[in-house]
């Protein structure tokens, strides 16, 4: 979808009246897809986790998702999905819609280690250390296609000769642009590869034959399509998506201009305006001010004035 074809926010949001689907590659939509109090949303999350961890997940419990320590250049708003599932396993799931040009490898290592320390308390026996997963979906290429052709990359700590250390810390990257060749091989793909195809194409009217094939093949993807259809009737999510797309378009324009002109004027103000817009939406929907403060970095006083 090219946002430039819409004159304003109202025209953009009016798409929901036509039955259009939200873009699951937008952070707020991605989180909403998996965290609704509905059977289809819960089943979609269970299915996604099973595909990502290669472990048959039976039950999932969402846990608090406080924003982690900030990285240089990282947005203040966090849409991470943190959950616990069978036998005490834990995962942090996130969508990165826009390449912010920092080291995602180091960032993922930090996040998975932070998740481990959340569940391992001082004085606990090392045997209590749970297996944890950092699952990052990227709507851009983290590695070049020449280096890594497939969209799924799995990382764990190993010795120099390739022996597994403890299999406790696990990182999974899903690079959606690399899923295109898999669109014609749905029957042969792994479950996670088909999730990559789904997330890449779910909102594209021209790709609905592929989506139908996916949903007929896998129940979890069928439930994900139902969940996406349901949340696509939520006007607040359309507004959030519009503002994020505007923000990211402006970010790209600012970066391009900076490369040409050697300056980044207006970048920080644009970022803060997007943060304030997000806080305003959360406030309007009744979210507690303390949660908005943690999520956005704005003070209670600033939030009350929005």
C-alpha positions as CSV (number, residue, x, y, z in Angstrom):
1,X,0.0,0.0,0.0
2,X,1.4,3.4,-1.0
3,X,0.3,5.9,1.7
4,X,0.9,8.8,-0.7
5,X,-2.3,7.9,-2.6
6,X,-4.4,9.0,0.4
7,X,-5.1,12.7,0.9
8,X,-5.4,12.6,4.7
9,X,-6.0,10.4,7.7
10,X,-9.8,10.1,7.3
11,X,-9.4,8.9,3.7
12,X,-6.9,6.4,4.8
13,X,-9.0,5.1,7.7
14,X,-12.1,4.8,5.4
15,X,-10.5,1.7,3.9
16,X,-11.8,-0.3,6.9
17,X,-15.3,0.3,5.5
18,X,-14.4,-1.6,2.3
19,X,-13.2,-4.8,4.2
20,X,-9.5,-4.0,3.7
21,X,-7.1,-5.7,6.1
22,X,-4.6,-4.0,8.4
23,X,-0.9,-4.5,7.6
24,X,0.4,-7.1,10.0
25,X,3.9,-5.8,9.4
26,X,3.1,-2.6,11.3
27,X,4.1,-3.0,15.0
28,X,0.8,-2.1,16.6
29,X,-1.2,-4.4,14.2
30,X,1.3,-7.3,14.7
31,X,0.9,-7.1,18.5
32,X,-2.9,-6.8,18.3
33,X,-3.1,-9.8,16.0
34,X,-1.7,-12.1,18.7
35,X,-2.9,-10.5,21.9
36,X,-6.7,-10.2,21.6
37,X,-8.9,-12.0,24.2
38,X,-10.3,-14.3,21.5
39,X,-9.9,-17.9,20.6
40,X,-8.6,-17.1,17.1
41,X,-5.9,-14.8,18.5
42,X,-4.8,-17.2,21.1
43,X,-4.6,-20.1,18.6
44,X,-2.7,-17.8,16.1
45,X,-0.1,-17.1,18.9
46,X,0.1,-20.8,19.9
47,X,0.6,-21.8,16.2
48,X,3.3,-19.1,15.6
49,X,5.2,-20.1,18.7
50,X,5.1,-23.7,17.7
51,X,6.4,-22.9,14.3
52,X,9.2,-20.6,15.6
53,X,10.4,-22.8,18.4
54,X,9.8,-26.2,16.7
55,X,8.1,-27.3,19.9
56,X,4.4,-28.2,20.0
57,X,3.0,-25.4,22.2
58,X,-0.1,-26.4,24.1
59,X,-0.8,-23.3,26.3
60,X,0.5,-19.7,26.2
61,X,0.3,-17.0,28.9
62,X,1.0,-13.4,28.0
63,X,3.1,-11.5,30.6
64,X,3.9,-7.9,31.2
65,X,5.9,-6.3,28.5
66,X,7.7,-3.3,30.0
67,X,9.9,-1.5,27.5
68,X,13.6,-2.6,27.7
69,X,16.5,-0.3,28.1
70,X,16.7,2.0,25.1
71,X,19.3,1.5,22.4
72,X,20.7,4.5,20.5
73,X,18.2,5.5,17.9
74,X,15.5,3.1,19.1
75,X,11.9,4.3,19.3
76,X,10.4,4.9,22.7
77,X,7.3,2.9,22.1
78,X,7.6,-0.9,22.6
79,X,5.2,-3.4,21.0
80,X,7.0,-6.5,22.1
81,X,4.9,-9.6,22.9
82,X,6.3,-11.4,26.0
83,X,4.8,-14.8,26.9
84,X,5.4,-18.0,28.8
85,X,4.4,-21.4,27.4
86,X,4.8,-25.1,28.1
87,X,7.2,-26.2,30.9
88,X,8.2,-22.6,31.8
89,X,9.6,-21.7,28.3
90,X,9.6,-18.0,27.5
91,X,9.7,-15.8,24.4
92,X,9.9,-12.2,23.4
93,X,8.3,-11.6,20.0
94,X,8.6,-8.4,18.1
95,X,8.0,-6.9,14.6
96,X,10.5,-4.5,13.2
97,X,8.8,-2.7,10.3
98,X,11.5,-0.2,9.7
99,X,15.3,-0.6,9.5
100,X,16.6,1.9,12.1
101,X,20.2,1.0,11.1
102,X,21.4,-0.3,14.4
103,X,23.0,-3.7,15.1
104,X,20.0,-6.0,15.3
105,X,22.3,-9.0,16.2
106,X,23.6,-7.3,19.3
107,X,20.2,-6.0,20.1
108,X,18.7,-9.5,19.9
109,X,21.5,-10.9,22.1
110,X,20.8,-8.3,24.8
111,X,17.0,-8.9,24.7
112,X,17.3,-12.7,25.0
113,X,19.8,-12.4,27.9
114,X,17.5,-9.8,29.6
115,X,14.6,-12.2,29.2
116,X,16.6,-15.0,30.8
117,X,17.5,-12.9,33.8
118,X,13.8,-11.9,34.2
119,X,12.9,-15.5,35.1
120,X,16.1,-16.7,36.8
121,X,16.2,-15.3,40.4
122,X,19.2,-14.7,42.6
123,X,20.1,-17.9,44.4
124,X,18.2,-20.2,42.0
125,X,19.9,-23.4,40.9
126,X,21.2,-23.2,37.3
127,X,18.9,-26.1,36.4
128,X,16.0,-23.6,36.8
129,X,17.3,-21.5,34.0
130,X,14.4,-21.6,31.5
131,X,14.9,-21.9,27.7
132,X,14.1,-18.5,26.2
133,X,13.6,-17.3,22.7
134,X,14.0,-13.9,21.0
135,X,11.8,-14.0,17.9
136,X,12.3,-11.0,15.6
137,X,10.3,-10.5,12.5
138,X,12.0,-8.0,10.1
139,X,10.2,-6.3,7.2
140,X,13.6,-5.8,5.6
141,X,16.8,-7.8,5.0
142,X,19.1,-8.1,8.0
143,X,21.6,-10.1,6.0
144,X,22.2,-9.8,2.2
145,X,20.5,-12.3,0.0
146,X,23.9,-13.2,-1.3
147,X,24.9,-14.3,2.2
148,X,21.7,-15.8,3.5
149,X,19.0,-16.6,0.9
150,X,16.3,-18.1,3.2
151,X,14.1,-16.0,5.4
152,X,14.6,-18.0,8.6
153,X,17.8,-17.8,10.6
154,X,18.3,-19.6,14.0
155,X,21.1,-18.7,16.4
156,X,22.3,-20.3,19.6
157,X,25.5,-20.3,21.6
158,X,28.0,-23.0,20.3
159,X,31.6,-23.9,20.7
160,X,34.1,-23.1,17.9
161,X,33.7,-26.6,16.5
162,X,29.9,-26.3,16.4
163,X,28.9,-28.1,19.6
164,X,25.9,-26.8,21.3
165,X,26.5,-25.2,24.7
166,X,23.3,-25.4,26.6
167,X,20.5,-24.4,24.1
168,X,19.2,-22.0,26.7
169,X,19.4,-18.7,24.7
170,X,17.8,-18.9,21.3
171,X,17.4,-16.1,18.7
172,X,15.3,-16.5,15.6
173,X,15.2,-13.9,12.8
174,X,12.5,-13.9,10.1
175,X,13.3,-11.7,7.1
176,X,10.1,-11.2,5.3
177,X,11.5,-9.9,1.9
178,X,13.2,-13.2,1.5
179,X,9.9,-15.1,1.7
180,X,8.8,-14.2,-1.9
181,X,10.4,-17.4,-3.5
182,X,8.3,-19.5,-0.9
183,X,5.0,-18.2,-2.2
184,X,4.9,-21.0,-4.8
185,X,6.0,-23.8,-2.6
186,X,3.5,-23.6,0.2
187,X,3.0,-27.4,0.3
188,X,6.8,-28.0,0.9
189,X,7.6,-25.1,3.2
190,X,8.2,-25.4,6.9
191,X,5.4,-24.0,9.2
192,X,7.5,-21.0,10.0
193,X,8.3,-20.3,6.3
194,X,4.6,-20.3,5.7
195,X,4.1,-17.8,8.5
196,X,6.6,-15.6,6.8
197,X,4.6,-15.8,3.6
198,X,1.4,-15.0,5.5
199,X,2.8,-12.0,7.3
200,X,4.3,-10.7,4.0
201,X,1.1,-11.0,2.0
202,X,-2.0,-11.1,4.3
203,X,-3.2,-7.6,3.6
204,X,-2.4,-7.7,-0.2
205,X,-5.5,-8.1,-2.3
206,X,-3.5,-9.5,-5.1
207,X,-2.1,-12.3,-3.0
208,X,-5.3,-13.7,-1.6
209,X,-5.1,-17.0,-3.5
210,X,-1.8,-17.7,-1.7
211,X,-3.4,-16.7,1.6
212,X,-6.3,-19.0,1.0
213,X,-4.0,-21.9,0.2
214,X,-2.1,-21.2,3.4
215,X,-5.2,-21.0,5.6
216,X,-6.6,-24.2,4.1
217,X,-3.3,-26.0,4.9
218,X,-2.8,-24.8,8.5
219,X,-5.4,-24.2,11.1
220,X,-3.2,-21.7,12.9
221,X,-2.9,-19.5,9.9
222,X,-6.7,-19.7,9.4
223,X,-7.1,-18.4,12.9
224,X,-4.6,-15.7,12.2
225,X,-6.5,-14.6,9.2
226,X,-9.7,-14.5,11.3
227,X,-7.9,-12.4,14.0
228,X,-6.6,-10.0,11.4
229,X,-10.0,-9.6,9.9
230,X,-11.5,-8.9,13.3
231,X,-9.0,-6.3,14.4
232,X,-9.3,-4.6,11.0
233,X,-12.7,-3.3,12.1
234,X,-10.9,-1.3,14.8
235,X,-10.6,2.4,13.8
236,X,-8.0,3.1,16.5
237,X,-5.7,0.6,14.9
238,X,-6.1,2.1,11.5
239,X,-5.3,5.5,12.9
240,X,-2.2,4.1,14.6
241,X,-1.1,2.4,11.4
242,X,-1.6,5.6,9.4
243,X,0.5,7.6,11.8
244,X,3.2,5.0,11.9
245,X,3.4,4.8,8.1
246,X,3.6,8.6,8.0
247,X,6.3,8.6,10.6
248,X,8.3,5.9,8.8
249,X,7.9,7.6,5.4
250,X,9.1,10.8,6.9
251,X,12.0,9.0,8.6
252,X,13.0,7.5,5.2
253,X,12.7,10.9,3.6
254,X,14.8,12.5,6.4
255,X,17.5,9.9,6.0
256,X,17.6,10.3,2.3
257,X,17.8,14.1,2.6
258,X,20.5,13.8,5.2
259,X,22.6,11.6,2.9
260,X,22.2,14.2,0.1
261,X,22.5,17.3,2.2
262,X,24.5,16.1,5.2
263,X,22.0,17.1,7.8
264,X,19.1,15.6,9.8
265,X,16.9,18.7,10.6
266,X,13.5,17.9,11.9
267,X,14.2,14.2,12.6
268,X,13.9,14.3,16.3
269,X,10.7,16.5,16.3
270,X,9.1,14.1,13.9
271,X,9.9,11.2,16.2
272,X,8.5,13.0,19.2
273,X,5.3,13.9,17.4
274,X,4.8,10.3,16.5
275,X,5.3,9.3,20.1
276,X,2.9,11.9,21.3
277,X,0.3,10.7,18.7
278,X,0.7,7.2,20.0
279,X,0.3,8.3,23.7
280,X,-2.8,10.3,22.7
281,X,-4.4,7.2,21.2
282,X,-3.6,5.1,24.2
283,X,-5.0,7.8,26.5
284,X,-8.2,8.0,24.5
285,X,-8.7,4.2,24.7
286,X,-8.4,4.3,28.5
287,X,-4.9,2.9,29.0
288,X,-3.5,3.7,32.5
289,X,-1.2,6.7,32.5
290,X,1.6,4.8,34.3
291,X,1.6,2.2,31.4
292,X,1.6,5.0,28.8
293,X,4.5,6.6,30.7
294,X,6.5,3.4,30.6
295,X,5.7,2.7,26.9
296,X,6.4,6.2,25.5
297,X,8.9,7.8,27.9
298,X,6.6,10.9,28.3
299,X,5.9,12.2,31.8
300,X,2.5,11.9,33.5
301,X,2.3,15.7,33.2
302,X,2.9,15.6,29.4
303,X,0.4,12.8,29.0
304,X,-2.3,14.7,30.9
305,X,-1.9,17.7,28.6
306,X,-2.5,15.6,25.4
